[in-house]
Amino acid sequence: MNRYGLQTIDWARLDAAQREATLARPALDAGERKQSVAGIIAEVRKGGDAAVQDFTQRFDRIAVRTYAYQRDDLDAAQHSIAPELLRALQDAAGRIRAFHQADVPEDRKVETAPGLVCSVVYRPLQTVGLYIPGGTAPLVSTVLMLAIPAQIAGCASVVLCSPPNEQGEVPAEILAAASICGVSRVFCCGGAQAIAAMAYGTAQIPRCQKIFGPGNAWVTEAKQQVSQDPAGAAIDMPAGPSEVLVIADEAAMQDQGAVLIAWDLLSQAEHGPDSQVLLLTDSQALAKAVIGELERLAPASPRAAILEQSLRASRIILTTDIDQALQVSESYAPEHLILNTADARERAQQVSQAGSVFIGRWTPESLGDYCSGPNHVLPTYGWARSEGALGVTDFLRRMTLQEASAAALQAVGPCAETLAAFEGLDAHRMAITARLQQIVAAQEATA
C-alpha cells in the first residue's frame, strides 16, 4: 500500500460484486446545489444582465471591467498574446479544422418508390452558446474544439461566455482563440449564471438554441436544468469528471515505458479531485513499476493537492491477458482509452465503447487534448456506451423531406391505409383515402 492507496488488483480473484465496485466511478451528488442553481437561473431570467453581473461579482469576488466583447476586440487580442502561443493556436486550429471539415455530413436523396422522393438535409443551428472555463489556466484548446465545428457547420451566431480573470476581464488568450475560430461575441461571465443567460437570453446575451462546453459542478447542474426545461436550451452531452483508461502489456515497459504510462495517468488525474484513471495490464512487473513512478512523480507536481485526492479513486488492475483487459474496458466505457500494446492497432478494432482511442506508444492522450485534430469534448462517466465525440453534426439539425406524385401515392398509399387501420387511427387512414379517391375521380373524369 502506498500514500495514494494504489495497489494492484487481481481481476481474476474478484467476484461480480467486487468487480462492479472496482469499476465504480466517484459518486456525483448535486445535493443542495440543485436548489441553489435553480434559484440562480430564476434570478437571471428575471434580472437579465444585471443579475448575471451581480452573481459574477458575488461568486468570483471581482468587478467585471468589460462585460461584452465584439469582433474588433477579439481580433485585436491576437496581437496582444505571446507570438508562440498564437502560432500554436493557429497550428492546432488548422488540424482541428481539417479533421472536422472531412466529417461534414452530406445531404442525400432517395427514391423509395417510383415518384416518391425522400431526402435528408442538414441545417445549422442559428445561435449556439459556448462555455469556456477560466481559472488559473483558461482552456484555449476548448475554444478551438467548440468554435471550429460550429463555424464549419455554418452557425450564424456563436456566443462565448467565460469567467473573469483577476483583472475583471476575459483573458486575451481566450479572445484570440475566439477570433481565430470566428466567434461572434464574447461575454465576461461564468458559472450557472452564464448558462442561464445563454439558455434564456438577456438584453445583451442572445438566447441560444444549444449550449456546449465543460465546467464545474455548478455549470454541469445548470446545463442539466436548462436542458430539461422546454423553454430552455439543448446541451451537448451529459458531463462528468475526466477519466482515462490505459491498457498496456509487457512490451510497454521498454525504454522507461512505465514513466510514460504514469504521465498519461497523471495528465487526467490532475484535472480535478474527482477525476479517475485506470491501468489494466497483464504484467505484474509493469503494474508495480507504474505505481512506483506515480509515487515519485505526483508529489512534485504543481497540482499535487489535486492528485492526492484523484489518485485515491484510481485503479491498477492485473488481468490474465489483454483480451480480458479489453473486456473490462468495454464494461467501463472510458472517456479516453490508451492502447499501449505491441499490437495496439489491431486491438483498436475490438473497441466499441470509448470516447476516443489513442493507439500505440507515441500517441499520448494529451495530443488529442490539444492539436491532433479530433475533438476533445467526449462522453464521460460511462456515457461512451451511448454517446460519441463532439463533432460538426452536433451543431446541425437533421431534417427530412418527402414528396410523392399522384402515381406514387396510388402505389404506396394502400400500405399506409392498412397500417393506420390496424393501429385504429382513422384520421390517418382517411388523409390518404380521401386523396386516393380524388385521384381516381380525376382519372375517371378524363377517361
C-alpha positions as CSV (number, residue, x, y, z in Angstrom):
1,M,0.0,0.0,0.0
2,N,1.3,3.5,-0.8
3,R,0.4,7.1,0.1
4,Y,-2.3,7.2,-2.6
5,G,-3.8,3.8,-1.7
6,L,-2.8,2.4,-5.1
7,Q,-2.3,-1.3,-5.2
8,T,-2.5,-4.0,-7.8
9,I,-6.0,-5.5,-8.0
10,D,-6.1,-9.1,-9.4
11,W,-9.2,-9.1,-11.6
12,A,-9.4,-12.9,-11.7
13,R,-9.8,-13.1,-8.0
14,L,-12.8,-10.7,-7.7
15,D,-16.4,-11.8,-7.7
16,A,-19.1,-10.0,-9.6
17,A,-19.9,-7.5,-6.8
18,Q,-16.2,-6.7,-6.2
19,R,-15.6,-6.1,-9.9
20,E,-18.6,-3.7,-10.0
21,A,-17.2,-1.9,-7.0
22,T,-13.7,-1.7,-8.6
23,L,-15.0,0.0,-11.7
24,A,-17.4,2.3,-9.8
25,R,-16.8,6.0,-10.6
26,P,-16.7,8.7,-7.9
27,A,-20.3,9.5,-6.8
28,L,-21.8,12.7,-8.2
29,D,-24.2,14.2,-5.7
30,A,-25.9,17.5,-6.6
31,G,-27.4,17.8,-3.1
32,E,-28.3,21.3,-2.1
33,R,-26.6,22.6,-5.3
34,K,-29.7,21.7,-7.3
35,Q,-31.9,24.1,-5.4
36,S,-29.2,26.9,-5.4
37,V,-28.7,26.6,-9.2
38,A,-32.5,26.7,-9.8
39,G,-32.5,30.0,-7.8
40,I,-29.7,31.4,-9.9
41,I,-31.4,30.5,-13.1
42,A,-34.7,32.1,-11.9
43,E,-32.9,35.3,-10.9
44,V,-31.1,35.6,-14.3
45,R,-34.4,35.1,-16.1
46,K,-35.9,37.9,-14.1
47,G,-33.0,40.3,-13.8
48,G,-31.1,39.7,-17.1
49,D,-27.6,41.2,-17.5
50,A,-27.8,43.0,-14.1
51,A,-28.4,39.7,-12.3
52,V,-25.6,38.0,-14.3
53,Q,-23.1,40.6,-13.3
54,D,-24.3,40.6,-9.7
55,F,-23.8,36.9,-9.4
56,T,-20.4,37.1,-11.1
57,Q,-19.2,39.7,-8.6
58,R,-20.6,37.8,-5.7
59,F,-19.1,34.4,-6.7
60,D,-15.9,35.5,-8.3
61,R,-15.4,38.4,-6.0
62,I,-14.3,40.5,-8.9
63,A,-15.8,43.6,-10.5
64,V,-16.1,43.0,-14.3
65,R,-14.3,45.7,-16.2
66,T,-15.5,44.6,-19.7
67,Y,-18.7,42.6,-19.9
68,A,-19.2,42.3,-23.7
69,Y,-16.6,41.9,-26.4
70,Q,-17.2,42.5,-30.1
71,R,-15.3,41.1,-33.1
72,D,-12.9,44.0,-33.2
73,D,-11.9,43.2,-29.6
74,L,-11.3,39.6,-30.4
75,D,-9.2,40.3,-33.5
76,A,-7.1,42.8,-31.6
77,A,-6.4,40.2,-28.9
78,Q,-4.4,38.2,-31.5
79,H,-1.7,40.9,-31.4
80,S,-1.5,41.0,-27.6
81,I,-0.7,37.4,-26.8
82,A,2.7,35.7,-27.0
83,P,3.6,35.0,-30.6
84,E,4.5,31.4,-29.9
85,L,1.1,30.8,-28.3
86,L,-0.6,32.4,-31.3
87,R,1.3,30.2,-33.7
88,A,0.4,27.1,-31.7
89,L,-3.3,28.1,-31.7
90,Q,-3.2,28.6,-35.4
91,D,-1.4,25.4,-36.0
92,A,-3.8,23.4,-33.8
93,A,-6.8,25.1,-35.4
94,G,-5.6,24.0,-38.9
95,R,-5.6,20.3,-37.9
96,I,-8.8,20.5,-36.0
97,R,-10.5,22.3,-38.9
98,A,-9.2,19.7,-41.4
99,F,-10.5,16.8,-39.4
100,H,-13.9,18.3,-38.8
101,Q,-14.3,19.5,-42.4
102,A,-13.9,15.9,-43.5
103,D,-16.7,14.9,-41.1
104,V,-19.4,17.2,-42.6
105,P,-22.4,15.0,-43.5
106,E,-23.9,15.2,-47.0
107,D,-27.5,15.8,-48.0
108,R,-28.9,12.7,-49.6
109,K,-31.9,12.0,-51.8
110,V,-33.5,8.6,-52.3
111,E,-36.4,7.5,-54.5
112,T,-38.0,4.9,-52.2
113,A,-40.7,4.1,-54.8
114,P,-41.3,5.4,-58.3
115,G,-42.3,9.1,-57.9
116,L,-41.7,9.0,-54.1
117,V,-38.6,11.1,-53.3
118,C,-37.3,11.3,-49.8
119,S,-34.4,13.4,-48.7
120,V,-32.2,14.1,-45.7
121,V,-30.8,17.6,-45.3
122,Y,-28.7,19.2,-42.6
123,R,-29.3,22.8,-41.4
124,P,-27.1,24.7,-39.0
125,L,-28.3,25.8,-35.6
126,Q,-28.6,29.6,-35.8
127,T,-27.3,30.6,-32.4
128,V,-25.1,28.5,-30.2
129,G,-23.5,29.2,-26.8
130,L,-20.0,28.1,-25.8
131,Y,-18.9,27.9,-22.2
132,I,-15.2,28.1,-21.6
133,P,-13.9,27.6,-18.0
134,G,-11.5,30.2,-16.6
135,G,-9.3,29.9,-13.6
136,T,-5.5,29.7,-13.5
137,A,-5.2,28.2,-16.9
138,P,-8.0,29.3,-19.3
139,L,-8.9,26.4,-21.7
140,V,-7.9,28.0,-25.0
141,S,-7.9,24.5,-26.5
142,T,-11.6,24.1,-25.7
143,V,-12.4,27.3,-27.6
144,L,-10.9,25.7,-30.7
145,M,-12.7,22.4,-30.1
146,L,-16.1,24.0,-29.8
147,A,-16.0,27.0,-32.1
148,I,-14.4,25.4,-35.1
149,P,-17.1,22.8,-35.7
150,A,-19.7,25.5,-35.1
151,Q,-18.0,27.6,-37.8
152,I,-17.8,24.7,-40.2
153,A,-21.5,23.9,-39.6
154,G,-22.4,27.4,-40.6
155,C,-24.0,28.6,-37.3
156,A,-25.0,32.3,-37.9
157,S,-24.1,33.4,-34.3
158,V,-21.6,31.8,-32.0
159,V,-21.6,33.3,-28.5
160,L,-19.0,32.5,-25.9
161,C,-19.1,33.0,-22.1
162,S,-16.0,32.8,-19.9
163,P,-15.4,33.9,-16.3
164,P,-13.3,37.0,-15.5
165,N,-9.6,36.8,-14.6
166,E,-8.0,38.8,-11.7
167,Q,-8.3,41.9,-13.8
168,G,-12.0,41.5,-14.3
169,E,-11.7,40.6,-18.0
170,V,-11.8,37.6,-20.3
171,P,-8.2,36.6,-20.8
172,A,-6.7,37.9,-24.1
173,E,-5.7,34.3,-24.9
174,I,-9.4,33.2,-24.9
175,L,-10.3,36.2,-27.1
176,A,-7.5,35.5,-29.5
177,A,-8.6,31.8,-29.9
178,A,-12.2,33.0,-30.4
179,S,-11.0,35.3,-33.1
180,I,-9.3,32.5,-34.9
181,C,-12.5,30.5,-34.9
182,G,-15.0,33.2,-36.0
183,V,-16.8,33.6,-32.7
184,S,-19.4,36.4,-32.9
185,R,-19.4,37.8,-29.4
186,V,-17.8,37.1,-26.0
187,F,-19.2,37.8,-22.6
188,C,-17.3,38.0,-19.3
189,C,-19.4,35.8,-17.0
190,G,-19.2,32.2,-15.8
191,G,-20.9,29.7,-13.6
192,A,-24.6,28.8,-13.6
193,Q,-25.5,32.5,-14.3
194,A,-23.7,32.3,-17.7
195,I,-25.5,29.1,-18.6
196,A,-28.9,30.7,-17.6
197,A,-28.1,33.8,-19.7
198,M,-27.3,31.8,-22.8
199,A,-30.3,29.5,-22.3
200,Y,-32.9,32.2,-21.9
201,G,-31.3,35.3,-23.3
202,T,-30.8,38.8,-21.8
203,A,-30.7,42.2,-23.3
204,Q,-27.1,41.7,-24.4
205,I,-26.6,37.9,-24.5
206,P,-28.7,36.3,-27.2
207,R,-30.8,33.3,-26.5
208,C,-29.0,30.1,-27.7
209,Q,-30.6,27.0,-29.2
210,K,-27.9,24.8,-27.7
211,I,-25.1,25.2,-25.2
212,F,-21.7,23.5,-25.4
213,G,-18.7,23.2,-23.1
214,P,-17.3,21.8,-19.9
215,G,-17.5,23.3,-16.4
216,N,-17.6,22.7,-12.7
217,A,-20.4,21.0,-10.8
218,W,-22.4,24.2,-10.8
219,V,-22.1,24.7,-14.6
220,T,-23.0,21.0,-15.1
221,E,-26.1,21.2,-12.9
222,A,-27.2,24.4,-14.7
223,K,-26.8,22.7,-18.1
224,Q,-28.9,19.8,-16.9
225,Q,-31.6,22.0,-15.6
226,V,-32.0,24.3,-18.7
227,S,-31.9,21.2,-21.0
228,Q,-34.9,19.7,-19.1
229,D,-36.9,22.9,-19.5
230,P,-38.9,23.2,-22.7
231,A,-38.2,27.0,-22.6
232,G,-34.5,26.4,-22.0
233,A,-31.8,25.1,-24.4
234,A,-30.4,21.8,-25.6
235,I,-26.9,20.8,-24.4
236,D,-24.0,19.0,-26.0
237,M,-23.9,15.9,-23.8
238,P,-24.1,14.7,-20.2
239,A,-20.8,15.5,-18.4
240,G,-18.8,14.0,-15.5
241,P,-15.3,14.1,-14.3
242,S,-12.4,13.5,-16.7
243,E,-11.1,9.9,-17.0
244,V,-8.6,7.8,-18.8
245,L,-8.1,4.0,-19.0
246,V,-4.7,2.7,-20.2
247,I,-4.2,-0.9,-21.4
248,A,-0.5,-1.9,-21.5
249,D,1.4,-5.1,-21.9
250,E,5.0,-6.2,-21.1
251,A,6.3,-4.5,-24.3
252,A,5.2,-1.1,-22.9
253,M,7.9,-1.3,-20.3
254,Q,10.7,-0.9,-22.8
255,D,12.7,2.4,-22.7
256,Q,11.3,3.6,-19.4
257,G,7.8,2.9,-20.6
258,A,6.4,2.9,-17.0
259,V,7.3,6.6,-16.8
260,L,5.3,7.4,-19.9
261,I,2.3,5.5,-18.6
262,A,2.5,7.3,-15.3
263,W,2.4,10.6,-17.1
264,D,-0.6,9.5,-19.1
265,L,-2.4,8.7,-15.9
266,L,-1.4,11.9,-14.1
267,S,-2.4,14.0,-17.1
268,Q,-6.0,13.1,-16.5
269,A,-5.8,12.8,-12.7
270,E,-4.7,16.4,-12.5
271,H,-7.9,17.7,-14.0
272,G,-9.7,17.6,-10.6
273,P,-10.1,15.7,-7.4
274,D,-13.0,13.6,-8.8
275,S,-11.1,12.5,-11.9
276,Q,-10.4,8.8,-12.3
277,V,-7.6,7.0,-14.0
278,L,-7.2,3.2,-14.5
279,L,-4.3,1.0,-15.7
280,L,-5.2,-2.5,-17.0
281,T,-2.2,-4.8,-17.7
282,D,-1.3,-8.4,-17.8
283,S,2.2,-7.6,-16.4
284,Q,2.7,-7.7,-12.7
285,A,6.1,-6.1,-13.2
286,L,4.6,-3.2,-15.2
287,A,1.9,-2.6,-12.6
288,K,4.5,-2.4,-9.8
289,A,6.7,-0.1,-11.9
290,V,3.9,2.3,-12.7
291,I,2.8,2.5,-9.1
292,G,6.4,3.4,-8.2
293,E,6.5,6.2,-10.8
294,L,3.2,7.6,-9.6
295,E,4.6,7.7,-6.1
296,R,7.7,9.5,-7.4
297,L,6.1,12.0,-9.8
298,A,2.8,13.0,-8.2
299,P,4.2,14.7,-5.0
300,A,6.4,17.0,-7.2
301,S,3.5,18.1,-9.4
302,P,2.2,21.7,-9.2
303,R,-1.2,20.1,-8.8
304,A,-0.1,17.6,-6.1
305,A,-3.0,18.6,-3.9
306,I,-5.5,17.5,-6.6
307,L,-3.6,14.3,-7.3
308,E,-3.6,13.5,-3.6
309,Q,-7.4,13.1,-3.9
310,S,-7.9,11.9,-7.5
311,L,-5.4,9.0,-7.3
312,R,-7.3,7.6,-4.4
313,A,-10.2,6.9,-6.8
314,S,-7.9,5.3,-9.4
315,R,-7.2,1.7,-10.1
316,I,-4.3,-0.5,-11.1
317,I,-5.8,-3.8,-12.4
318,L,-4.0,-7.0,-13.2
319,T,-5.8,-9.1,-15.9
320,T,-5.0,-12.6,-17.1
321,D,-4.3,-11.2,-20.7
322,I,-5.0,-8.3,-22.9
323,D,-8.3,-9.8,-24.2
324,Q,-9.6,-9.7,-20.6
325,A,-8.3,-6.1,-20.3
326,L,-10.3,-5.1,-23.3
327,Q,-13.5,-6.8,-21.9
328,V,-13.1,-4.8,-18.7
329,S,-12.6,-1.6,-20.7
330,E,-15.8,-2.2,-22.7
331,S,-17.7,-2.6,-19.5
332,Y,-16.2,0.6,-18.1
333,A,-16.7,2.6,-21.4
334,P,-13.9,5.2,-20.7
335,E,-13.8,8.8,-22.0
336,H,-10.2,8.2,-23.1
337,L,-8.7,4.8,-23.9
338,I,-4.9,4.4,-24.5
339,L,-3.8,1.2,-26.1
340,N,-0.1,0.9,-25.3
341,T,0.5,-2.7,-26.5
342,A,2.6,-4.4,-29.1
343,D,-0.5,-5.0,-31.3
344,A,-2.3,-1.7,-30.5
345,R,-3.6,-1.0,-34.0
346,E,-5.2,-4.4,-34.3
347,R,-6.6,-4.2,-30.7
348,A,-8.3,-0.9,-31.6
349,Q,-10.6,-2.7,-34.0
350,Q,-12.0,-4.6,-31.0
351,V,-13.1,-1.4,-29.2
352,S,-16.7,-0.2,-29.4
353,Q,-17.3,1.7,-26.2
354,A,-14.9,4.6,-25.7
355,G,-15.0,8.3,-26.3
356,S,-11.6,8.4,-28.2
357,V,-8.9,5.7,-28.6
358,F,-5.2,6.5,-28.6
359,I,-3.2,3.9,-30.4
360,G,0.4,2.9,-29.6
361,R,3.3,4.2,-27.6
362,W,3.6,7.5,-29.4
363,T,0.0,8.7,-29.1
364,P,-0.5,10.2,-25.7
365,E,-3.9,11.4,-24.8
366,S,-2.6,14.9,-24.3
367,L,-2.0,15.1,-28.1
368,G,-5.7,14.7,-28.6
369,D,-6.5,17.3,-25.9
370,Y,-4.8,20.0,-28.0
371,C,-3.9,19.6,-31.6
372,S,-4.1,16.2,-33.3
373,G,-7.5,17.0,-34.9
374,P,-10.4,15.0,-33.4
375,N,-12.5,16.7,-30.8
376,H,-11.5,16.6,-27.1
377,V,-15.1,17.0,-25.9
378,L,-16.0,13.4,-25.1
379,P,-18.6,11.4,-23.2
380,T,-17.6,10.8,-19.6
381,Y,-19.0,8.8,-16.6
382,G,-19.9,5.8,-18.7
383,W,-21.8,7.8,-21.4
384,A,-19.5,6.4,-24.0
385,R,-21.8,3.4,-24.1
386,S,-24.4,5.6,-25.9
387,E,-22.8,8.9,-26.8
388,G,-20.0,9.8,-29.2
389,A,-17.3,12.5,-29.5
390,L,-18.5,16.0,-30.3
391,G,-18.5,16.9,-34.0
392,V,-19.9,19.1,-36.7
393,T,-23.3,17.2,-36.6
394,D,-23.8,18.4,-33.0
395,F,-24.2,21.9,-34.5
396,L,-26.6,20.8,-37.2
397,R,-30.3,19.8,-37.3
398,R,-31.0,16.7,-39.4
399,M,-34.2,17.2,-41.3
400,T,-36.1,15.0,-43.8
401,L,-38.1,16.0,-46.9
402,Q,-40.7,13.9,-48.7
403,E,-42.5,14.4,-52.0
404,A,-44.9,12.0,-53.6
405,S,-46.5,12.2,-57.1
406,A,-50.1,11.1,-57.5
407,A,-48.9,7.8,-59.0
408,A,-46.6,7.2,-56.1
409,L,-49.5,7.8,-53.6
410,Q,-51.6,5.3,-55.5
411,A,-48.8,2.8,-55.3
412,V,-47.7,3.3,-51.7
413,G,-50.9,4.7,-50.1
414,P,-52.7,1.4,-49.6
415,C,-49.7,0.3,-47.4
416,A,-50.2,3.3,-45.1
417,E,-54.0,2.7,-45.1
418,T,-53.6,-0.8,-43.9
419,L,-51.2,0.1,-41.1
420,A,-53.3,3.1,-40.0
421,A,-56.4,0.9,-39.8
422,F,-54.6,-1.7,-37.7
423,E,-53.5,1.0,-35.3
424,G,-57.0,2.4,-35.1
425,L,-56.1,5.9,-36.3
426,D,-58.9,6.5,-38.7
427,A,-58.0,10.2,-39.5
428,H,-54.5,8.9,-40.5
429,R,-56.1,6.5,-42.9
430,M,-58.6,9.0,-44.3
431,A,-55.9,11.5,-45.0
432,I,-54.7,9.0,-47.6
433,T,-58.0,7.5,-48.6
434,A,-59.5,10.9,-49.4
435,R,-56.6,11.7,-51.8
436,L,-56.8,8.4,-53.5
437,Q,-60.5,8.9,-54.1
438,Q,-59.7,12.3,-55.7
439,I,-57.1,10.8,-57.9
440,V,-59.5,8.0,-59.0
441,A,-62.3,10.5,-59.6
442,A,-60.0,12.7,-61.8
443,Q,-58.8,9.7,-63.8
444,E,-62.4,8.6,-64.4
445,A,-63.4,12.2,-65.5
446,T,-60.7,12.2,-68.2
447,A,-61.2,8.6,-69.3
